[in-house]
Amino acid sequence: LDGNLLVRVRAAGLNRADYIEFRGAPERLKGRELAGEVIEVGPNASSWSVGDRVMALGAGFSTEPVLIPQDLAIPVPDSFSWEEAGALPLALCTMHDAIVTNGQLARDGRVVMHAATSGVGITGVQLSALYGASVVYATSRSAKKLDTLRPHLRELDSDLVLIDTSTHAFEQIATEVDLIVDNVGASVLEANIKACAVRGRIVQVGRLGGAIAEINLDELARKRIALVGVTFRTRTPGEVAEVVQRAAADTREHLASLTPRIERVWPVADLQEALTAMGTDSHVGKIVVTHDR
Ligand SMILES: NC(=O)c1ccc[n+]([C@@H]2O[C@H](COP(=O)([O-])OP(=O)(O)OC[C@H]3O[C@@H](n4cnc5c(N)ncnc54)[C@H](OP(=O)(O)O)[C@@H]3O)[C@@H](O)[C@H]2O)c1
């Protein structure tokens, strides 16, 4: 237990990587994020107490208590339900790393958030606004999903431009962009380069639209674009902890403005149904499982 917390899981968000595991290697399925209460505190984890509400990266589908290194745990704000808390940690850490650490978003920057209706995408729009983006262009292939998204983002401090990419070329609307958070990949890479301003940055987060692309390197060089890939898979435990701690410290006072949108909550016993629902791509925000006790 040294340096760890023992946590009883109350809720866990589903992530696209869980769905991919469910389809390809279901025996590995254990979840990637959770919220729950601390039931035991190990030596050298003394900033926490039994009964604290935590959210963390970890095995959220576990029906047994899970060990969480204390530096992967974030205190849950009082205003959050268990479901909201279980739905935020991975999106928060991924998007803080993409927008702030790698994206270097400056105040008044112009941002494109691809797949903005996704779990990570919504948090990314909210976080861009928190970091002072002047405008966020939020893309989706579905007008219906954008209509569902709009009310959740009505209190944003940035201008929000919703772009339905099934009917509009986003790069004709979003121009001179400083940061593109790319949750889609190959199918948008060439247009990303067109949309970027000189010295724009593209942070490559997800590849649901493909992993292999052809791009015009002349244009990349001319605009001096920084194209940065990110993933948790090749990070050491220390690097993951750094990402978590940076995201937690920077957003501590502002978590209420990062409340996730919950599409639907399922009992953990129905995890397979919840994952099957994710595969239909009809959700806006997060699908969550709860461990009702
Ligand atoms: N690098 C990292 O550290 C990291 C961490 C977390 C997540 N991710 C990645 O981020 C992405 C989103 O994850 P999530 O868990 O938030 O997923 P999610 O909630 O399931 O949302 C994925 C969304 O992507 C869009 N999409 C699906 N297929 C697409 C395609 N072929 N072309 C364009 N858009 C497509 C859909 O939105 P519309 O129907 O609205 O277009 C879909 O709802 C995934 O690729 C995931 O692997 C990366």
Ligand as a Chemical Component Dictionary entry (heavy atoms), coordinates in Angstrom:
data_LIG
# 
_chem_comp.id                   LIG 
_chem_comp.type                 NON-POLYMER 
_chem_comp.pdbx_formal_charge   0 
_chem_comp.three_letter_code    LIG 
# 
loop_
_chem_comp_atom.comp_id 
_chem_comp_atom.atom_id 
_chem_comp_atom.alt_atom_id 
_chem_comp_atom.type_symbol 
_chem_comp_atom.charge 
_chem_comp_atom.model_Cartn_x 
_chem_comp_atom.model_Cartn_y 
_chem_comp_atom.model_Cartn_z 
_chem_comp_atom.pdbx_ordinal 
LIG N1  N1  N 0  -3.805  10.305 -27.115 1  
LIG C1  C1  C 0  -4.388  10.120 -25.946 2  
LIG O1  O1  O 0  -3.755  10.191 -24.913 3  
LIG C2  C2  C 0  -5.876  9.847  -25.912 4  
LIG C3  C3  C 0  -6.560  9.776  -24.704 5  
LIG C4  C4  C 0  -7.950  9.620  -24.744 6  
LIG C5  C5  C 0  -8.597  9.504  -25.976 7  
LIG N2  N2  N 1  -7.873  9.509  -27.126 8  
LIG C6  C6  C 0  -8.521  9.379  -28.444 9  
LIG O2  O2  O 0  -9.465  10.421 -28.600 10 
LIG C7  C7  C 0  -10.519 9.979  -29.455 11 
LIG C8  C8  C 0  -11.847 10.212 -28.767 12 
LIG O3  O3  O 0  -11.942 9.336  -27.635 13 
LIG P1  P1  P 0  -13.277 9.276  -26.757 14 
LIG O4  O4  O 0  -13.119 8.216  -25.746 15 
LIG O5  O5  O -1 -13.597 10.650 -26.300 16 
LIG O6  O6  O 0  -14.303 8.792  -27.901 17 
LIG P2  P2  P 0  -15.865 8.864  -28.076 18 
LIG O7  O7  O 0  -16.546 9.566  -26.958 19 
LIG O8  O8  O 0  -16.326 7.508  -28.448 20 
LIG O9  O9  O 0  -16.045 9.797  -29.374 21 
LIG C9  C9  C 0  -15.480 9.506  -30.590 22 
LIG C10 C10 C 0  -16.110 10.430 -31.632 23 
LIG O10 O10 O 0  -15.228 10.514 -32.740 24 
LIG C11 C11 C 0  -15.977 10.731 -33.901 25 
LIG N3  N3  N 0  -15.623 9.721  -34.912 26 
LIG C12 C12 C 0  -15.779 8.382  -34.858 27 
LIG N4  N4  N 0  -15.357 7.800  -35.981 28 
LIG C13 C13 C 0  -14.905 8.795  -36.772 29 
LIG C14 C14 C 0  -14.362 8.842  -38.075 30 
LIG N5  N5  N 0  -14.179 7.732  -38.803 31 
LIG N6  N6  N 0  -14.021 10.030 -38.576 32 
LIG C15 C15 C 0  -14.226 11.154 -37.863 33 
LIG N7  N7  N 0  -14.743 11.173 -36.626 34 
LIG C16 C16 C 0  -15.077 10.006 -36.082 35 
LIG C17 C17 C 0  -17.452 10.603 -33.540 36 
LIG O11 O11 O 0  -18.005 11.911 -33.407 37 
LIG P3  P3  P 0  -19.029 12.519 -34.502 38 
LIG O12 O12 O 0  -20.000 11.421 -34.811 39 
LIG O13 O13 O 0  -19.623 13.653 -33.749 40 
LIG O14 O14 O 0  -18.231 12.943 -35.688 41 
LIG C18 C18 C 0  -17.399 9.898  -32.215 42 
LIG O15 O15 O 0  -18.515 10.150 -31.414 43 
LIG C19 C19 C 0  -10.242 8.497  -29.751 44 
LIG O16 O16 O 0  -9.573  8.399  -30.998 45 
LIG C20 C20 C 0  -9.317  8.107  -28.619 46 
LIG O17 O17 O 0  -8.506  7.007  -28.970 47 
LIG C21 C21 C 0  -6.547  9.673  -27.116 48 
# 
loop_
_chem_comp_bond.comp_id 
_chem_comp_bond.atom_id_1 
_chem_comp_bond.atom_id_2 
_chem_comp_bond.value_order 
_chem_comp_bond.pdbx_ordinal 
LIG N1  C1  SING 1  
LIG C1  O1  DOUB 2  
LIG C1  C2  SING 3  
LIG C2  C3  SING 4  
LIG C2  C21 DOUB 5  
LIG C3  C4  DOUB 6  
LIG C4  C5  SING 7  
LIG C5  N2  DOUB 8  
LIG N2  C6  SING 9  
LIG N2  C21 SING 10 
LIG C6  O2  SING 11 
LIG C6  C20 SING 12 
LIG O2  C7  SING 13 
LIG C7  C8  SING 14 
LIG C7  C19 SING 15 
LIG C8  O3  SING 16 
LIG O3  P1  SING 17 
LIG P1  O4  DOUB 18 
LIG P1  O5  SING 19 
LIG P1  O6  SING 20 
LIG O6  P2  SING 21 
LIG P2  O7  DOUB 22 
LIG P2  O8  SING 23 
LIG P2  O9  SING 24 
LIG O9  C9  SING 25 
LIG C9  C10 SING 26 
LIG C10 O10 SING 27 
LIG C10 C18 SING 28 
LIG O10 C11 SING 29 
LIG C11 N3  SING 30 
LIG C11 C17 SING 31 
LIG N3  C12 SING 32 
LIG N3  C16 SING 33 
LIG C12 N4  DOUB 34 
LIG N4  C13 SING 35 
LIG C13 C14 SING 36 
LIG C13 C16 DOUB 37 
LIG C14 N5  SING 38 
LIG C14 N6  DOUB 39 
LIG N6  C15 SING 40 
LIG C15 N7  DOUB 41 
LIG N7  C16 SING 42 
LIG C17 O11 SING 43 
LIG C17 C18 SING 44 
LIG O11 P3  SING 45 
LIG P3  O12 DOUB 46 
LIG P3  O13 SING 47 
LIG P3  O14 SING 48 
LIG C18 O15 SING 49 
LIG C19 O16 SING 50 
LIG C19 C20 SING 51 
LIG C20 O17 SING 52 
# 
